[in-house]
Amino acid sequence: TNSRSTYGSSSVPSTTDTKVGASAEDLEEAKKTMPTAGKINVTPLEDKTSEEEPVVYATKLEAKNAFKSLLESANVQSDWSWDQAMRVIISDKRYGALKTLGERKQAFNEYLNQRKKIEVEERRVKQRKARDDFFTMLEECKDLTSSLRWSKAITMFGHDERFNAVERPKEREDLFENYLVELQKKEKAKAAEEHKRRIAEYREFLESCDFIKANTQWRKVQDRLEDDERYARLEKIDRLDVFQDYIRHLEKEEEEQKRIRKEQLRRQERKNRDEFRKMMEEHVADGTLNAKTYWRDYCSQIKDSRAYLAVASNLSGSMPKELFDDVMEELDKQYQDDRALIKDEVKSGKIPMLASWTLEDFQAAVTEDEKYKGVSNINIKLIYEDQIERLKEKDLKEAKKRQRLGDNFLDLLYSIKEITAASTWDDSKSLFDDTQEYRDLGGETYAKELFEEYIARLKERLKEKERMREEE
């Protein structure tokens, strides 16, 4: 196999003069450390004859592991010296797994360190179990209280193997004292719970006494309470504390009743505001109230209504004008949203609105599309009025601009002396088609119309001059 092919294959010691795997140096070392009288007596492993074929290991790690396995099988302890160990292991063929004394001692030291860690962990586990068992022993004792002395505990538990499993007496005492600390906490908690129960029972007793009011004084009712056993089970200071706490509770109840009455008033005022809002909602629905309504106009219409008079009498909260402003804010937001939607459609040409349209024309165009289904009739009317006004303003502005540009072009024609009453459009166009005045007109149609108008004027002037000459 390949375990015979690598590590140590060229340095197998002779088996005629030495034990398997042991060099002359090793044997010399062993002679120096042979047991003498008074020293620890260790029993070597069974002597192996030199006829056995030596084992060759594939890697150095495999060889080291074999050597450590030898130490473990020989039960080498963590406090052994190299000399003690070698007396036991030198005759085993695995001793020769590592070829030099230095390698063996290094592996031996590694083994000792590992062994020490294992022993420490085993000792820790054993000690922990001993402590756990010690606490279990204490918990099982029903007669144990937090006042028990250590000397008494020794007598009680000294015969128990769990007591003696904790080796050091000082540790036993420390564990016992720690347990008493926790036991005392439990006893205090139990006593506190019992005290709490008695307090609760006494409080229930006070609550059953209908002669105790928020202004009742302790000295005036004490003699009426002391015959009850729930009173007698408490210390004097506890009785007084519970009584005073109950009086504070009654005082809070009185304050709560005041708060309830105040809350009832607030609810009535809120109801008044709700009624006023409801009236405004109805007015929004019938068109009386819309995004263009002014408060002074609306107030003059509702000043004698029950809803207005009720909310005007409120001592707190929003007044009629503030409630009106809230509604107007919502109406205006909805109006602006509807207006923006329809305005975009008009601007894009999807609603081909003209300045000549009537409200009915506009309504018909809007209601054709499902997307305008949520727009109210009153907002359609308001948007129509706004759009018509804008279209008229736009048409007027466009007309003024067209007139101004036309005047500029006529002034240009007047300044070109080559154009006469006999000129034609085709003959004259080259005289002005590169000018800004001509380009501003945006097309030939309007320019030609103005040109013809200008030629007509020239012809009229020419006729007038001829008429005046004839008269002369």
QUINOR-V483791 format. One line per field, one symbol per residue. ss: DSSP state (h for helix, s for strand, l for the rest). A space follows every 10 residues. Layout:
ss->???
This chain:
ss->lhhhllllll llllllllll lllhhhhhhh hhllllllll llllllllll lllllllllh hhhhhhhhhh hhhlllllll lhhhhhhhhl llhhhhhlll hhhhhhhhhh hhhhhhhhhh hhhhhhhhhh hhhhhhhhhh lllllllllh hhhhhhhlll hhhhhlllhh hhhhhhhhhh hhhhhhhhhh hhhhhhhhhh hhhhhhhlll lllllllhhh hhhhhlllhh hhlllhhhhh hhhhhhhhhh hhhhhhhhhh hhhhhhhhhh hhhhhhhhhh hhhhhhllll llllhhhhhh hhlllhhhhh hhlllllllh hhhhhhhhhh hhhhhhhhhh hhhhhhhhll llllllllhh hhhhhhhllh hhllllhhhh hhhhhhhhhh hhhhhhhhhh hhhhhhhhhh hhhhhlllll llllhhhhhh hllllhhhhh lllhhhhhhh hhhhhhhhhh hhhhhhhhhh hl
